[in-house]
Amino acid sequence: MSGPKNTTTPSTTAKLWGGRFAENTDAFVEAFTASVSFDQRLYRQDIAGSRAHATMLQRVGVLSNEDEVAIHAGLTSIEQSIEAGEFEWSESLEDVHMNIEAALTERIGDAGKRLHTGRSRNDQVATDVRLYMRDACDACATECRRLLTGLLELASQHTDTIMPGFTHLQTAQPLTFGHHVMAWFEMLLRDLDRLADTRKRLNSMPLGAAALAGTSYPIDRSITMELLGFDVVSENSLDAVSDRDFAIEFCSNTALCLMHLSRISEELVLWTSSQFNFILLPDRFCTGSSIMPQKKNPDVPELVRGKTGRANGNLIALLTLMKGQPLAYNKDNQEDKEPLFDSVDTLHNCLRAFADMLPAIEPNKASMYEAASRGFSTATDLADYLVRKGVAFRDAHEVVGLAVRYGVENDCDLSQMSLDRLQTFSKDIDQDVFDVLTLEGSVASRNHIGGTAPAQVAQAIARGKQRLKATYPASA
């Protein structure tokens, strides 16, 4: 059951730090410096940190049993009010921390005032953001794992579906669609690994660092560390309250992952065009045109491609924010949350969209095969064939180049040339050359770890399933 609605809006003279000041804060400055409009999303983490802090203070004898019970009850009431949409956030109280503390004092009296003993908003916000980022890493990892699982399933359906591989967006060599999908898998598995690494590194508890130098109260940081699920306590109080490298690291991970999603998006946009006609995206991931009734636009991959710019901008914003700050905390750090929150939302939503969409794409096998048969994609196979016949590779390269020139001039692929014609370029070519000039033969010949042969793709998928389990455990 939710608590009573908090309708009190304290005056500017009621600020919790106002004793030093002889005049009220300028109204514009009050609005300009407030962060509650965006940092209120930290309320769960702020309440969790306050609960742990109150329990620790009671265990070391700083708070009475009665105060601890009252604080826990009051925080529960506030949390229920927030989640019911009944909590009145006040800009005059600046941020999520002061709003909750003021409401707590209003509800339980002086016990609420004693909660802040032995801590500062500096270590409080650093703790809240780390708790939030831990949850964010887990949420994004869940979507990334779902996407990777879908890619493994998609690849398993197309281990022998032939398509052209490209360099410089020109036909290079034939490969399988399953192999191409597994390239996406590798890119995104590294992104998941970076998330796991970031989560491990950020799980260090700042609480107890206080403003910058620690506190004179007999606190026991191991208690709050255990209650909040941190791995370690921060070793240095100055560093604990002032650095935001963990937030920068997450934004860097987001920029990298969105770069990968953007590259995939570019391929999807190209492949759905009538010029390629390689894949079909389900209607539910596309939109139409207000004027051209034939249009089916790949809006989801286009939008993900566009959001990559936001992710890059957020990373640069945080790097620039931190580069000039002396130790310890500065008001500048209030600016860390909006780009960080945006990166969290952007990464999570893009991963979710792709986890839903990518496994549902349908390759046009006939179009892919026909495209792979154009552009002399088996030219390297012919060169390798000649090398196996004893021709030096550079000489073989020239021979095949001459054959390709003939094919371009006469609109004829290598596999369509007669044996007599091929032998005009090299007498070392025999009837068995046609075994390597087929797309199937070319693909099957790349039969080694990392190669595109169907058997190797199947083995890569099996290994991918095991690697995925180990990279970011679902129970993290």
C-alpha positions in Angstrom: 0.0 0.0 0.0 1.5 3.4 -1.0 2.2 6.1 1.5 0.5 9.5 1.7 1.1 12.0 -1.1 3.9 14.4 -0.3 2.5 17.8 -1.3 4.9 19.9 0.8 7.1 22.2 -1.2 9.8 23.6 1.3 10.8 27.2 1.0 14.3 28.1 -0.1 15.2 28.9 3.5 14.5 25.2 4.4 17.4 23.8 2.4 19.2 21.1 4.2 22.5 22.9 3.8 21.1 26.4 4.3 22.6 27.3 7.7 25.7 29.0 6.2 23.7 31.2 3.9 22.2 34.6 4.7 20.0 34.9 1.6 17.8 32.7 -0.5 19.2 31.1 -3.7 18.3 33.1 -6.8 15.3 31.5 -8.5 17.0 31.1 -11.8 20.2 29.7 -10.2 18.0 27.2 -8.2 16.4 25.9 -11.4 19.8 26.0 -13.3 21.6 24.0 -10.7 18.9 21.5 -9.9 19.3 17.9 -11.2 16.1 16.3 -9.8 14.4 16.3 -13.2 16.8 13.7 -14.5 18.5 12.1 -11.5 15.2 11.0 -9.9 15.6 7.8 -11.9 18.2 6.9 -9.3 15.6 6.7 -6.5 15.8 2.9 -6.1 19.6 2.9 -5.8 19.4 5.9 -3.5 17.0 4.2 -1.2 18.9 0.9 -1.3 22.1 2.8 -0.3 20.3 4.6 2.5 18.9 1.3 3.9 22.4 -0.2 3.9 23.9 2.9 5.5 21.2 2.9 8.2 21.8 -0.7 9.0 25.5 -0.2 9.2 25.2 2.8 11.5 22.9 0.8 13.8 25.4 -2.1 14.0 28.3 0.1 14.9 26.2 1.9 17.6 25.8 5.3 15.9 22.0 4.8 15.4 19.5 3.3 17.8 17.4 0.3 17.0 14.4 2.5 17.0 15.9 5.0 14.5 16.9 2.2 12.1 13.4 0.7 12.2 11.8 4.1 11.6 14.2 4.9 8.7 13.6 1.6 7.0 9.8 2.0 7.3 10.0 5.6 6.1 12.2 4.7 3.1 9.7 1.9 2.2 6.9 4.3 2.3 8.7 6.8 0.1 9.6 4.1 -2.5 6.0 3.0 -2.6 4.9 6.6 -3.1 7.4 7.1 -6.0 6.4 3.9 -7.8 2.7 4.8 -7.4 3.4 8.2 -9.0 2.3 10.1 -5.9 5.6 11.5 -4.8 6.0 15.3 -5.2 9.5 16.0 -6.5 10.7 19.5 -5.5 13.2 21.4 -7.6 14.1 23.6 -4.6 15.6 20.5 -3.0 17.9 20.1 -6.0 18.4 16.4 -6.4 17.0 12.9 -5.7 19.0 12.6 -2.5 17.7 15.8 -0.8 14.2 15.1 -2.0 14.2 11.7 -0.4 15.9 12.8 2.8 13.5 15.7 3.2 10.5 13.5 2.7 11.9 11.0 5.2 12.4 13.6 7.9 8.8 14.9 7.2 7.5 11.3 7.7 9.5 10.0 10.6 10.9 13.1 12.3 14.4 13.5 13.7 15.5 10.0 12.9 15.4 11.0 9.3 17.9 13.8 10.0 20.3 11.3 11.6 20.5 9.1 8.5 23.1 11.3 6.8 25.5 10.8 9.7 28.9 9.7 8.3 28.2 10.3 4.6 28.0 13.0 2.0 26.1 13.6 -1.1 29.5 13.1 -2.8 29.9 9.4 -1.8 26.1 8.9 -1.9 25.8 9.9 -5.6 28.9 7.9 -6.5 27.4 4.9 -4.9 24.0 5.4 -6.5 25.4 5.7 -10.0 27.5 2.6 -9.6 24.5 0.7 -8.4 22.5 2.0 -11.3 25.3 1.1 -13.8 25.5 -2.4 -12.4 21.8 -2.8 -13.1 22.2 -1.2 -16.5 25.1 -3.5 -17.5 22.9 -6.5 -16.5 19.9 -5.2 -18.5 22.0 -4.5 -21.6 23.8 -7.8 -21.3 20.4 -9.6 -21.2 19.4 -8.1 -24.5 22.9 -8.7 -26.0 22.8 -12.3 -25.0 19.3 -12.6 -26.6 20.6 -11.1 -29.8 23.6 -13.4 -29.8 21.5 -16.4 -29.2 19.3 -15.4 -32.1 22.3 -15.0 -34.4 23.5 -18.5 -33.6 20.1 -19.9 -34.5 20.0 -17.8 -37.8 23.5 -19.0 -38.7 22.7 -22.6 -38.0 19.9 -22.4 -40.6 22.2 -21.1 -43.3 25.5 -22.9 -43.0 25.4 -23.7 -46.7 23.5 -20.7 -48.1 25.9 -19.2 -50.6 26.3 -15.4 -51.0 29.0 -13.1 -52.2 31.6 -11.7 -49.8 32.7 -8.2 -50.4 35.8 -6.0 -50.1 35.4 -2.3 -51.1 31.8 -3.3 -51.6 33.0 -5.2 -54.7 32.4 -8.9 -55.1 35.4 -10.7 -53.7 34.9 -14.4 -52.9 31.9 -16.6 -52.2 31.0 -17.4 -48.7 28.0 -18.7 -46.8 25.4 -16.5 -45.1 25.9 -18.5 -41.9 29.6 -17.5 -42.0 28.6 -13.8 -42.5 26.1 -14.0 -39.6 28.9 -15.5 -37.4 31.0 -12.4 -38.2 28.2 -10.3 -36.6 28.3 -12.8 -33.6 32.0 -12.3 -33.1 31.7 -8.5 -33.1 28.9 -8.5 -30.6 30.3 -11.2 -28.3 33.3 -8.9 -27.8 30.8 -6.1 -26.9 29.2 -8.4 -24.3 32.7 -9.3 -22.9 33.4 -5.5 -22.5 30.1 -5.1 -20.6 31.1 -8.0 -18.3 34.6 -6.4 -17.7 33.1 -3.0 -17.0 30.6 -4.4 -14.6 33.4 -6.1 -12.7 35.5 -3.0 -12.5 32.7 -0.6 -11.4 31.6 -2.9 -8.6 33.7 -1.1 -6.0 31.9 0.8 -3.2 32.5 4.5 -2.7 30.1 4.8 0.3 32.2 5.7 3.4 34.4 8.1 1.5 32.1 10.9 2.6 32.8 14.3 1.1 36.4 13.5 0.2 38.5 12.4 3.2 36.4 9.7 4.9 34.6 10.2 8.2 35.4 10.4 11.9 32.5 8.1 12.8 33.3 4.5 13.5 31.8 3.1 10.3 32.3 -0.4 9.1 32.4 -0.3 5.3 32.4 -4.1 5.0 28.9 -4.1 6.3 27.5 -1.8 3.6 29.6 -3.5 1.0 28.0 -6.8 1.7 24.5 -5.4 2.0 24.8 -3.7 -1.4 26.5 -6.5 -3.2 29.8 -4.7 -4.0 32.9 -6.8 -4.5 35.3 -4.4 -2.7 35.4 -1.0 -1.0 37.2 1.8 -2.7 40.7 2.2 -1.5 41.0 6.0 -1.7 38.3 8.4 -0.7 39.4 11.2 -3.0 39.3 8.9 -6.0 36.0 7.3 -4.9 34.0 10.5 -5.0 35.6 12.3 -7.9 36.2 9.9 -10.8 33.7 8.8 -13.3 35.9 6.6 -15.4 33.4 3.8 -15.0 30.7 5.9 -16.6 33.1 6.9 -19.4 34.0 3.2 -19.9 30.3 2.3 -20.3 29.8 5.1 -22.8 32.9 3.8 -24.7 31.4 0.3 -24.7 28.1 1.8 -26.0 29.9 3.6 -28.8 31.7 0.5 -29.8 28.6 -1.7 -29.7 26.6 0.9 -31.6 29.4 1.1 -34.2 29.0 -2.6 -34.7 25.2 -2.4 -34.9 25.6 0.5 -37.3 27.8 -1.6 -39.6 25.2 -4.4 -39.5 22.5 -1.8 -40.2 24.3 -0.6 -43.2 24.4 -4.1 -44.6 20.7 -4.6 -43.9 19.7 -1.4 -45.6 21.7 -2.3 -48.7 20.5 -5.9 -48.7 16.8 -5.0 -48.5 17.1 -2.6 -51.5 15.9 -3.8 -54.9 19.4 -3.4 -56.2 20.6 -6.2 -53.9 17.4 -8.0 -52.9 19.4 -10.3 -50.5 17.0 -10.3 -47.5 13.5 -9.7 -46.5 12.7 -7.8 -43.3 9.4 -8.6 -41.7 6.8 -5.9 -42.1 6.6 -5.2 -38.4 10.2 -3.8 -38.5 9.5 -1.5 -41.5 7.4 1.5 -42.4 5.9 2.9 -45.6 5.9 6.2 -47.4 3.2 8.8 -47.1 3.3 9.4 -50.9 4.8 6.4 -52.5 2.6 3.3 -51.9 5.2 0.8 -53.0 7.8 1.7 -50.4 8.9 -0.6 -47.6 11.5 1.3 -45.6 14.0 -0.4 -43.3 13.5 2.2 -40.5 14.8 0.1 -37.6 18.3 -0.4 -38.9 18.3 3.1 -40.3 17.4 4.5 -36.9 20.0 2.4 -35.1 22.6 3.6 -37.6 21.6 7.2 -36.7 21.7 6.6 -33.0 25.4 5.7 -33.2 26.1 9.4 -33.5 24.4 10.0 -30.1 26.5 7.3 -28.5 29.7 8.8 -29.9 28.6 12.3 -28.7 27.9 11.0 -25.2 31.4 9.5 -24.9 33.1 12.7 -26.0 30.9 14.7 -23.6 32.0 12.7 -20.6 35.7 12.7 -21.6 35.5 16.5 -22.0 33.6 16.9 -18.7 36.3 15.1 -16.7 39.5 16.2 -18.4 40.0 19.5 -16.5 38.7 18.7 -13.0 41.0 18.8 -10.0 40.4 16.4 -7.2 38.0 15.9 -5.6 34.3 16.5 -6.4 33.1 19.4 -8.5 29.7 20.5 -9.6 30.7 19.7 -13.1 30.0 16.1 -12.3 26.3 16.8 -12.2 26.6 16.8 -16.0 27.7 13.2 -16.1 24.2 11.8 -15.7 22.3 12.9 -18.8 24.8 11.6 -21.4 25.2 8.4 -19.3 21.5 7.8 -18.9 21.1 8.4 -22.7 23.8 5.9 -23.5 22.1 3.3 -21.2 18.7 3.8 -22.9 20.1 4.0 -26.4 22.2 0.8 -26.0 19.5 -1.2 -24.3 16.8 -0.2 -26.9 19.0 -0.8 -29.9 20.0 -4.2 -28.6 16.4 -5.0 -27.9 15.3 -4.0 -31.4 18.0 -6.1 -33.0 17.4 -9.1 -30.8 13.8 -9.0 -32.0 14.6 -8.3 -35.7 17.8 -10.1 -36.8 16.6 -13.6 -36.1 13.5 -12.9 -38.2 15.2 -11.9 -41.4 14.7 -14.1 -44.4 17.6 -14.4 -46.9 16.7 -14.6 -50.6 18.8 -17.6 -51.4 18.4 -17.3 -55.2 19.4 -13.6 -55.3 22.4 -14.3 -53.1 23.5 -17.2 -55.2 23.1 -15.3 -58.5 25.1 -12.4 -57.1 27.9 -14.7 -56.0 28.1 -16.1 -59.5 28.8 -12.6 -60.9 31.9 -10.6 -60.4 34.4 -13.4 -60.9 34.2 -14.4 -57.3 36.1 -17.7 -57.9 39.2 -15.9 -59.4 41.3 -16.6 -56.3 40.3 -20.2 -56.5 41.7 -20.4 -60.0 44.9 -18.8 -58.9 45.2 -21.3 -56.0 44.5 -24.1 -58.4 47.5 -23.1 -60.6 49.7 -22.8 -57.6 48.9 -26.4 -56.6 49.9 -27.2 -60.2 53.4 -25.7 -59.5 52.9 -22.2 -60.9 54.4 -19.4 -58.8 51.6 -17.4 -57.2 52.5 -14.1 -58.8 52.5 -15.8 -62.2 49.2 -17.4 -61.4 47.8 -14.0 -60.4 48.7 -12.6 -63.8 47.2 -15.6 -65.6 43.9 -15.2 -63.8 44.0 -11.5 -64.4 44.2 -12.0 -68.1 41.3 -14.5 -67.9 39.2 -12.1 -66.0 39.9 -9.3 -68.5 38.7 -11.6 -71.2 35.6 -12.4 -69.2 34.8 -8.7 -68.7 35.2 -8.0 -72.4 33.0 -10.9 -73.4 30.5 -10.9 -70.5 31.5 -14.4 -69.5 32.3 -15.7 -66.0 35.3 -18.0 -65.5 33.1 -21.0 -64.9 31.3 -20.4 -68.2 34.6 -20.5 -70.2 35.5 -23.7 -72.1 38.5 -25.7 -71.2 40.1 -24.7 -74.5 39.6 -21.1 -73.7 41.1 -21.4 -70.2 44.1 -23.2 -71.6 44.9 -20.2 -73.8 45.9 -18.5 -70.6 47.8 -21.4 -69.1 48.5 -25.0 -70.3 48.6 -26.1 -66.7 44.8 -25.9 -66.6 43.0 -29.3 -66.9 39.4 -30.5 -66.8 39.5 -30.7 -63.0 39.6 -26.9 -62.9 35.8 -26.8 -62.9 35.7 -28.5 -59.5 37.2 -25.3 -58.0 35.4 -22.8 -60.2 31.9 -23.7 -58.8 30.6 -21.7 -55.9 30.1 -24.8 -53.9 33.6 -26.0 -54.5 35.0 -22.6 -53.6 33.2 -22.4 -50.3 33.9 -26.0 -49.3 37.7 -25.5 -49.9 37.9 -23.0 -47.0 37.8 -25.9 -44.6 39.8 -24.7 -41.6 39.0 -22.9 -38.3 37.7 -19.5 -39.2 36.9 -20.5 -42.8 33.5 -20.4 -44.6 33.2 -24.1 -45.4 29.8 -25.3 -44.1 31.3 -27.8 -41.8 33.5 -25.1 -40.2 30.6 -22.8 -39.8 28.7 -25.5 -38.0 31.6 -26.0 -35.6 32.0 -22.3 -35.1 28.3 -22.2 -34.0 28.8 -25.0 -31.5 31.9 -23.2 -30.1 29.9 -19.9 -30.0 27.3 -21.4 -27.8 29.9 -22.4 -25.2 31.7 -19.1 -25.4 28.4 -17.2 -25.0 27.7 -19.1 -21.7 31.1 -18.1 -20.4 31.2 -14.5 -21.4 28.5 -12.9 -19.3 26.7 -15.5 -17.2 22.9 -15.0 -17.2 22.9 -15.0 -13.4 25.4 -12.1 -13.1 
